[in-house]
Each structure stands twice: as structure tokens, then as C-alpha cells.
Amino acid sequence: MSNLNNRFNSLNRISILAFYIVTVAFLLLANFSTINAVTNEAGDFAANSVLIQSAKDFSLWVGNYSRVGFNHPGPAILYVLAAGEVVFHDWLHLVDFPFAGQIIAVAFYNAFWITMAFIGFHRLTQSTLIALASVSVLSLMLGLIDYSFFNGIWMPHMYLFPFVVAMMAIARVIDGKTDSLQALAISPGFLINGHVSFVGVLGVMLIAAIAGNYLIFRGRSRSDRIVA
């Protein structure tokens, strides 16, 4: 019985990939009507589509345009949207409008971060069942608050899931664990690319996390301390 429980509670690449694929499928199915609708960009979406044309030939080096008159630090999210437009509209011709390709990319993008959150919950709980339940409750709560967190292509909606992953990774730092450092690098990278304010927000939080780790584990085993 213990071997069965250990096998169930362990995560491998196949189970993670399966979770990701199922999540992508659910998001695409839920957004099927929007993907197939007649879509013409306006406002922020049109401004982003102009930038995406540069991303399609890898010449984009700035982020989305800010309402206060400058571009945000980096184009990471715009390159994700550009990939969706290139693959699903330009190459495969699965959608009639370029913007629909961007919307498909949002499903793959959000599924990636939801999968990262699932992995984070598993690291916190060491239980696949509890991790599935936790990510399900999180998804239900966010869906009740604003379903656009899952299918919205507005930039603030696309910050939510990487921010969740960043918070979970920072929590692991406080606990003295280094198994989420890759997530801690990738998620703030996307957030800072998307909005300059995350430089200060995440910087302060990371400093506080390291200080908290030091204070909590001061005088204990060095293996639990990020700072010796």
C-alpha cells in the first residue's frame, strides 16, 4: 500500500505533460466560440498586434505600450502571442483571423502557468491528490472572480497566473527550499517584461523573503537557510 501511495504521490514528466495537455484542451474548448468569432482588434489589442508584426521576424525588443507614454521592459508575452498567430493562422490556417491565433496562444500560455502552479502545490504538499484539489479550488475561485483570467488577452489578465507561480516560488524561498528557483526566475521574468512596476514589487518581496528565511531559521541547520 505504501508503494502505491508513493507512486501516486510522485510526479514525473509524463504526468506533468498530461496535466498540461488536458488543461490546454479545457481552455481551448471553453474559449471555442471566441476563437471562431469574427475578430478585428481595437485599442490595446490593435497596438499589441502592431508590435507583434515585429515579433514575427524577431525584431521586437520592447514590451507592450503603456498608457503613460513608454513601452514596458520586454516583449516576452508579445512573442507568445506572435507564436500563436504564426503557427495557427499563418502556417496551419486553422483560424481565419490573426487575432484568433493570439487567443489560442493565451490558452497554451495560461495552461503552462497553471501546470507550474500544480507542480508548486505538489512541492508544498507532497501529494498529487491534494495538489489537484488545490489547483482546482484556485481555478474555481478565480473563475468566479473573473473568468477572463483564463481566456483574456488583456495584459493585466495575463499577469495573474505567473504572479501566482512567483508567489509560490517565493514561499519556497522563505521555507529554505531551492527546488523552485527556476520558477522564481521564469515567472518574474515574464511579469517584469509585461509591466515595469513588477521590478519594485517583486524586488521588495524577494528581499523580504530572504530576510524572513534568515530570521525564521536563524540558529538552526544551515541547510534550511538561503543566506548562511
C-alpha atoms as a printed R data frame, in Angstrom:
    type eleno elety resid chain resno       x      y       z
1   ATOM     1    CA   MET     A     1   0.000  0.000   0.000
2   ATOM     2    CA   SER     A     2   2.832  2.416   0.830
3   ATOM     3    CA   ASN     A     3   4.439  1.751  -2.558
4   ATOM     4    CA   LEU     A     4   1.121  2.515  -4.267
5   ATOM     5    CA   ASN     A     5   0.777  5.764  -2.328
6   ATOM     6    CA   ASN     A     6   4.352  6.772  -3.140
7   ATOM     7    CA   ARG     A     7   3.784  6.030  -6.813
8   ATOM     8    CA   PHE     A     8   0.547  8.054  -6.830
9   ATOM     9    CA   ASN     A     9   2.104 10.994  -4.993
10  ATOM    10    CA   SER     A    10   5.183 11.184  -7.234
11  ATOM    11    CA   LEU     A    11   5.252 13.421 -10.283
12  ATOM    12    CA   ASN     A    12   7.081 12.582 -13.490
13  ATOM    13    CA   ARG     A    13   7.394 14.294 -16.847
14  ATOM    14    CA   ILE     A    14   4.630 12.205 -18.418
15  ATOM    15    CA   SER     A    15   2.074 13.096 -15.732
16  ATOM    16    CA   ILE     A    16   3.051 16.766 -15.891
17  ATOM    17    CA   LEU     A    17   2.755 16.770 -19.676
18  ATOM    18    CA   ALA     A    18  -0.624 15.023 -19.432
19  ATOM    19    CA   PHE     A    19  -1.836 17.667 -16.969
20  ATOM    20    CA   TYR     A    20  -0.662 20.422 -19.322
21  ATOM    21    CA   ILE     A    21  -2.342 18.888 -22.386
22  ATOM    22    CA   VAL     A    22  -5.644 18.380 -20.553
23  ATOM    23    CA   THR     A    23  -5.520 21.978 -19.282
24  ATOM    24    CA   VAL     A    24  -4.860 23.321 -22.782
25  ATOM    25    CA   ALA     A    25  -7.773 21.268 -24.132
26  ATOM    26    CA   PHE     A    26 -10.160 22.583 -21.477
27  ATOM    27    CA   LEU     A    27  -9.135 26.200 -22.072
28  ATOM    28    CA   LEU     A    28  -9.447 25.873 -25.847
29  ATOM    29    CA   LEU     A    29 -12.850 24.201 -25.538
30  ATOM    30    CA   ALA     A    30 -14.094 26.855 -23.122
31  ATOM    31    CA   ASN     A    31 -12.956 29.610 -25.498
32  ATOM    32    CA   PHE     A    32 -14.017 27.915 -28.729
33  ATOM    33    CA   SER     A    33 -16.739 30.430 -29.605
34  ATOM    34    CA   THR     A    34 -14.386 33.395 -29.175
35  ATOM    35    CA   ILE     A    35 -11.662 31.756 -31.251
36  ATOM    36    CA   ASN     A    36 -14.102 31.191 -34.115
37  ATOM    37    CA   ALA     A    37 -15.756 34.609 -33.924
38  ATOM    38    CA   VAL     A    38 -15.107 37.395 -36.406
39  ATOM    39    CA   THR     A    39 -12.443 39.435 -34.643
40  ATOM    40    CA   ASN     A    40 -10.878 42.774 -35.505
41  ATOM    41    CA   GLU     A    41  -8.515 44.307 -32.992
42  ATOM    42    CA   ALA     A    42  -9.072 47.723 -31.442
43  ATOM    43    CA   GLY     A    43  -7.438 49.746 -28.697
44  ATOM    44    CA   ASP     A    44  -4.726 47.938 -26.714
45  ATOM    45    CA   PHE     A    45  -5.210 44.783 -28.765
46  ATOM    46    CA   ALA     A    46  -4.574 46.649 -32.013
47  ATOM    47    CA   ALA     A    47  -1.485 48.331 -30.542
48  ATOM    48    CA   ASN     A    48  -0.167 44.926 -29.467
49  ATOM    49    CA   SER     A    49  -0.867 43.445 -32.908
50  ATOM    50    CA   VAL     A    50   1.280 46.159 -34.478
51  ATOM    51    CA   LEU     A    51   4.137 45.199 -32.163
52  ATOM    52    CA   ILE     A    52   3.541 41.522 -32.893
53  ATOM    53    CA   GLN     A    53   4.306 42.105 -36.554
54  ATOM    54    CA   SER     A    54   7.847 42.989 -35.473
55  ATOM    55    CA   ALA     A    55   7.958 39.976 -33.165
56  ATOM    56    CA   LYS     A    56   7.168 37.684 -36.097
57  ATOM    57    CA   ASP     A    57  10.551 38.448 -37.640
58  ATOM    58    CA   PHE     A    58  12.310 38.590 -34.233
59  ATOM    59    CA   SER     A    59  12.955 42.340 -34.396
60  ATOM    60    CA   LEU     A    60  10.863 43.324 -31.356
61  ATOM    61    CA   TRP     A    61  12.910 44.373 -28.325
62  ATOM    62    CA   VAL     A    62  10.367 46.350 -26.280
63  ATOM    63    CA   GLY     A    63   7.220 45.421 -24.421
64  ATOM    64    CA   ASN     A    64   3.608 46.490 -24.753
65  ATOM    65    CA   TYR     A    65   2.832 50.189 -24.822
66  ATOM    66    CA   SER     A    66   1.999 51.921 -21.537
67  ATOM    67    CA   ARG     A    67  -0.807 54.430 -21.233
68  ATOM    68    CA   VAL     A    68   1.640 56.876 -19.662
69  ATOM    69    CA   GLY     A    69   3.801 57.073 -22.777
70  ATOM    70    CA   PHE     A    70   6.503 54.397 -22.783
71  ATOM    71    CA   ASN     A    71   6.963 50.732 -23.610
72  ATOM    72    CA   HIS     A    72   7.250 48.225 -20.786
73  ATOM    73    CA   PRO     A    73  10.615 46.461 -20.367
74  ATOM    74    CA   GLY     A    74  10.324 43.389 -22.561
75  ATOM    75    CA   PRO     A    75   8.408 41.519 -25.282
76  ATOM    76    CA   ALA     A    76   8.146 38.034 -23.714
77  ATOM    77    CA   ILE     A    77   4.331 37.874 -23.666
78  ATOM    78    CA   LEU     A    78   4.094 39.502 -27.094
79  ATOM    79    CA   TYR     A    79   6.344 36.780 -28.507
80  ATOM    80    CA   VAL     A    80   3.963 34.167 -27.086
81  ATOM    81    CA   LEU     A    81   1.056 35.871 -28.846
82  ATOM    82    CA   ALA     A    82   3.111 36.178 -32.020
83  ATOM    83    CA   ALA     A    83   3.840 32.439 -31.926
84  ATOM    84    CA   GLY     A    84   0.117 31.728 -31.775
85  ATOM    85    CA   GLU     A    85  -0.557 33.986 -34.741
86  ATOM    86    CA   VAL     A    86   2.266 32.484 -36.794
87  ATOM    87    CA   VAL     A    87   1.517 28.827 -36.047
88  ATOM    88    CA   PHE     A    88  -2.276 28.738 -36.053
89  ATOM    89    CA   HIS     A    89  -3.033 31.436 -38.640
90  ATOM    90    CA   ASP     A    90  -0.027 31.887 -40.910
91  ATOM    91    CA   TRP     A    91   1.237 28.289 -41.095
92  ATOM    92    CA   LEU     A    92  -1.600 25.889 -40.273
93  ATOM    93    CA   HIS     A    93  -4.502 28.148 -41.364
94  ATOM    94    CA   LEU     A    94  -6.674 26.754 -38.568
95  ATOM    95    CA   VAL     A    95  -8.256 30.153 -37.896
96  ATOM    96    CA   ASP     A    96  -9.450 32.872 -40.250
97  ATOM    97    CA   PHE     A    97  -8.142 35.858 -38.314
98  ATOM    98    CA   PRO     A    98  -4.624 36.537 -36.971
99  ATOM    99    CA   PHE     A    99  -6.083 37.701 -33.660
100 ATOM   100    CA   ALA     A   100  -7.695 34.280 -33.197
101 ATOM   101    CA   GLY     A   101  -4.218 32.762 -33.313
102 ATOM   102    CA   GLN     A   102  -3.215 35.066 -30.483
103 ATOM   103    CA   ILE     A   103  -6.227 33.929 -28.461
104 ATOM   104    CA   ILE     A   104  -5.205 30.283 -28.950
105 ATOM   105    CA   ALA     A   105  -1.737 31.192 -27.702
106 ATOM   106    CA   VAL     A   106  -3.325 32.511 -24.494
107 ATOM   107    CA   ALA     A   107  -4.675 29.011 -23.773
108 ATOM   108    CA   PHE     A   108  -1.215 27.465 -24.117
109 ATOM   109    CA   TYR     A   109   0.292 30.310 -22.069
110 ATOM   110    CA   ASN     A   110  -2.170 30.053 -19.174
111 ATOM   111    CA   ALA     A   111  -2.039 26.245 -19.215
112 ATOM   112    CA   PHE     A   112   1.731 26.471 -18.743
113 ATOM   113    CA   TRP     A   113   1.385 28.632 -15.641
114 ATOM   114    CA   ILE     A   114  -1.474 26.540 -14.238
115 ATOM   115    CA   THR     A   115   0.746 23.479 -14.661
116 ATOM   116    CA   MET     A   116   3.558 25.306 -12.880
117 ATOM   117    CA   ALA     A   117   1.117 26.099 -10.051
118 ATOM   118    CA   PHE     A   118   0.151 22.414  -9.899
119 ATOM   119    CA   ILE     A   119   3.837 21.493  -9.567
120 ATOM   120    CA   GLY     A   120   4.218 24.152  -6.883
121 ATOM   121    CA   PHE     A   121   1.282 22.770  -4.898
122 ATOM   122    CA   HIS     A   122   2.788 19.297  -5.190
123 ATOM   123    CA   ARG     A   123   6.097 20.535  -3.788
124 ATOM   124    CA   LEU     A   124   4.276 22.156  -0.888
125 ATOM   125    CA   THR     A   125   2.082 19.149  -0.060
126 ATOM   126    CA   GLN     A   126   3.960 16.116  -1.468
127 ATOM   127    CA   SER     A   127   0.574 14.791  -2.566
128 ATOM   128    CA   THR     A   128  -0.754 14.603  -6.112
129 ATOM   129    CA   LEU     A   129  -4.350 14.427  -4.906
130 ATOM   130    CA   ILE     A   130  -4.028 17.484  -2.663
131 ATOM   131    CA   ALA     A   131  -2.178 19.349  -5.429
132 ATOM   132    CA   LEU     A   132  -5.009 18.594  -7.877
133 ATOM   133    CA   ALA     A   133  -7.583 19.685  -5.313
134 ATOM   134    CA   SER     A   134  -5.646 22.866  -4.552
135 ATOM   135    CA   VAL     A   135  -5.231 23.935  -8.171
136 ATOM   136    CA   SER     A   136  -8.922 23.101  -8.761
137 ATOM   137    CA   VAL     A   137 -10.038 25.290  -5.856
138 ATOM   138    CA   LEU     A   138  -7.744 28.085  -7.053
139 ATOM   139    CA   SER     A   139  -9.166 27.833 -10.577
140 ATOM   140    CA   LEU     A   140 -12.744 27.804  -9.282
141 ATOM   141    CA   MET     A   141 -12.163 30.894  -7.150
142 ATOM   142    CA   LEU     A   142 -10.502 32.794  -9.993
143 ATOM   143    CA   GLY     A   143 -13.247 31.746 -12.405
144 ATOM   144    CA   LEU     A   144 -15.884 33.103 -10.041
145 ATOM   145    CA   ILE     A   145 -13.968 36.369  -9.640
146 ATOM   146    CA   ASP     A   146 -13.249 36.938 -13.342
147 ATOM   147    CA   TYR     A   147 -13.237 34.235 -15.999
148 ATOM   148    CA   SER     A   148 -11.067 36.479 -18.180
149 ATOM   149    CA   PHE     A   149  -8.110 35.368 -16.101
150 ATOM   150    CA   PHE     A   150  -8.279 32.149 -18.145
151 ATOM   151    CA   ASN     A   151  -9.028 33.430 -21.638
152 ATOM   152    CA   GLY     A   152  -8.409 37.174 -21.536
153 ATOM   153    CA   ILE     A   153  -5.803 38.626 -23.858
154 ATOM   154    CA   TRP     A   154  -5.671 41.946 -21.974
155 ATOM   155    CA   MET     A   155  -2.207 42.213 -20.422
156 ATOM   156    CA   PRO     A   156  -3.307 42.586 -16.753
157 ATOM   157    CA   HIS     A   157  -5.227 39.312 -17.087
158 ATOM   158    CA   MET     A   158  -2.075 37.637 -18.398
159 ATOM   159    CA   TYR     A   159  -0.088 38.667 -15.331
160 ATOM   160    CA   LEU     A   160  -2.249 36.749 -12.864
161 ATOM   161    CA   PHE     A   161  -1.023 33.166 -13.269
162 ATOM   162    CA   PRO     A   162   2.709 33.964 -13.473
163 ATOM   163    CA   PHE     A   163   2.220 36.078 -10.347
164 ATOM   164    CA   VAL     A   164   0.651 33.078  -8.578
165 ATOM   165    CA   VAL     A   165   3.660 30.948  -9.562
166 ATOM   166    CA   ALA     A   166   6.057 33.665  -8.400
167 ATOM   167    CA   MET     A   167   4.331 33.824  -5.001
168 ATOM   168    CA   MET     A   168   4.574 30.051  -4.589
169 ATOM   169    CA   ALA     A   169   8.259 30.106  -5.522
170 ATOM   170    CA   ILE     A   170   8.931 32.927  -3.062
171 ATOM   171    CA   ALA     A   171   7.147 30.902  -0.366
172 ATOM   172    CA   ARG     A   172   9.614 28.075  -1.013
173 ATOM   173    CA   VAL     A   173  12.488 30.520  -0.548
174 ATOM   174    CA   ILE     A   174  11.092 31.555   2.832
175 ATOM   175    CA   ASP     A   175  10.913 27.869   3.754
176 ATOM   176    CA   GLY     A   176  14.553 27.413   2.790
177 ATOM   177    CA   LYS     A   177  13.867 25.246  -0.267
178 ATOM   178    CA   THR     A   178  15.641 25.749  -3.591
179 ATOM   179    CA   ASP     A   179  13.503 23.426  -5.742
180 ATOM   180    CA   SER     A   180  11.522 26.329  -7.245
181 ATOM   181    CA   LEU     A   181  14.353 28.627  -8.287
182 ATOM   182    CA   GLN     A   182  13.655 28.007 -11.987
183 ATOM   183    CA   ALA     A   183  10.040 29.055 -11.472
184 ATOM   184    CA   LEU     A   184  11.306 32.041  -9.497
185 ATOM   185    CA   ALA     A   185  13.414 33.075 -12.489
186 ATOM   186    CA   ILE     A   186  10.865 32.470 -15.250
187 ATOM   187    CA   SER     A   187   7.719 33.916 -13.690
188 ATOM   188    CA   PRO     A   188   9.206 37.271 -12.590
189 ATOM   189    CA   GLY     A   189  10.884 37.445 -15.999
190 ATOM   190    CA   PHE     A   190   7.516 37.410 -17.746
191 ATOM   191    CA   LEU     A   191   5.996 39.770 -15.195
192 ATOM   192    CA   ILE     A   192   8.793 42.332 -15.445
193 ATOM   193    CA   ASN     A   193   8.703 42.081 -19.240
194 ATOM   194    CA   GLY     A   194   4.999 42.854 -19.080
195 ATOM   195    CA   HIS     A   195   4.972 45.713 -16.591
196 ATOM   196    CA   VAL     A   196   7.781 47.777 -15.119
197 ATOM   197    CA   SER     A   197   6.069 48.033 -11.717
198 ATOM   198    CA   PHE     A   198   6.917 44.387 -11.037
199 ATOM   199    CA   VAL     A   199  10.596 45.357 -10.760
200 ATOM   200    CA   GLY     A   200   9.879 47.099  -7.474
201 ATOM   201    CA   VAL     A   201   7.070 44.836  -6.276
202 ATOM   202    CA   LEU     A   202   8.928 41.561  -6.776
203 ATOM   203    CA   GLY     A   203  12.245 43.046  -5.688
204 ATOM   204    CA   VAL     A   204  10.826 44.063  -2.315
205 ATOM   205    CA   MET     A   205   9.055 40.712  -1.904
206 ATOM   206    CA   LEU     A   206  12.195 38.712  -2.681
207 ATOM   207    CA   ILE     A   207  14.298 40.747  -0.247
208 ATOM   208    CA   ALA     A   208  11.608 40.254   2.406
209 ATOM   209    CA   ALA     A   209  11.540 36.513   1.655
210 ATOM   210    CA   ILE     A   210  15.296 36.142   2.096
211 ATOM   211    CA   ALA     A   211  15.179 38.185   5.296
212 ATOM   212    CA   GLY     A   212  12.253 36.113   6.546
213 ATOM   213    CA   ASN     A   213  14.123 32.893   5.822
214 ATOM   214    CA   TYR     A   214  17.124 34.134   7.763
215 ATOM   215    CA   LEU     A   215  15.049 35.200  10.771
216 ATOM   216    CA   ILE     A   216  12.961 32.010  10.850
217 ATOM   217    CA   PHE     A   217  15.903 29.628  10.588
218 ATOM   218    CA   ARG     A   218  18.497 31.690  12.440
219 ATOM   219    CA   GLY     A   219  20.472 29.392  14.688
220 ATOM   220    CA   ARG     A   220  19.187 26.241  13.007
221 ATOM   221    CA   SER     A   221  20.719 23.948  10.370
222 ATOM   222    CA   ARG     A   222  22.398 25.814   7.523
223 ATOM   223    CA   SER     A   223  20.569 23.542   5.060
224 ATOM   224    CA   ASP     A   224  17.346 25.451   5.816
225 ATOM   225    CA   ARG     A   225  18.862 28.895   5.312
226 ATOM   226    CA   ILE     A   226  19.173 30.619   1.965
227 ATOM   227    CA   VAL     A   227  21.694 33.037   3.483
228 ATOM   228    CA   ALA     A   228  24.439 31.342   5.506
